[in-house]
Amino acid sequence: LTRSADVSLRIYTVAGDLVYSSEKNKVAEGNFVWKCKNNAGRKIASGVYIYLVEATLYDIKRYKKSAIAVVL
């Protein structure tokens, strides 16, 4: 990011089910830390997950989508 933006992280199963989400408002840099738990606080299973990072600045949205493998 080059300026402060509202940023969200969403993690999905390969079937498209939302596992985890988090948001940060007005950030220009930083990290999201996912402890391999779902939104209910339970550990997730090993497997492949899809993540989507969305940054919104001045009504313009930028996306980054990729996959991660989790082995527990």
N, C-alpha and C positions, 0 to 999 in steps of 0.2 A: 504494500500500500504506500502511496505517496502522501496521503492526507488521512485524517481521522475519518473512520467510516463505521457503520454498524455491520458487524460480522456474525454470521451464524455457521455452525457446524451441525450437519445431520449425518447420521450413520445408519445404513440400511442393510438388511440381509440381501442376498442375491435374488430372493423372491419378492423384494420390494417392501418388506415390513420395516417400519421405523424402529430402530433399536435404541438410539441415543440422540439427544439434541442439546445444544448449548448455544448461548448468545453472548456477545460482548458489544457494548455500545460505545461509540466514539473512541475507537482505538486506531492507532497508526501502526503499531507493531505489538507483538506478543505471541503467546502460544495457547493452544487448547490442549488440555491434558485429559485423555480418556483412559480410565482405569479398567477397561474391558468389562464394564458393567452396563446394564441397560438402565433406562430411566427409572425403574423401580428399585435399583440398587443391587440387583442379582447379577452374578457373573454370567458372561455370555459363553457360548460354546465355541470351540475351535472352528475355524472356517474362513471363508472369504467374505468380506464386507465391502460395501460401496460407500464412499464418503462424498459429501457435497459441501463445499465451503462457498458461502455467498457473502459478498461484500456490497453494501449499498451506500452510495455517496451521491448526494444531489439527485436523487431519483434514478440514478444509473446503477444497474446491477451488473456485477462481474461474478462469474462462476468458475470454480475449479472442481472437477469431478474425477475420481480415480478409485482404485480398489486397493484393499490391504488384506493381507493374510494374517490371521491370528492363530497362534499355536500355544495352547495352554497346557 
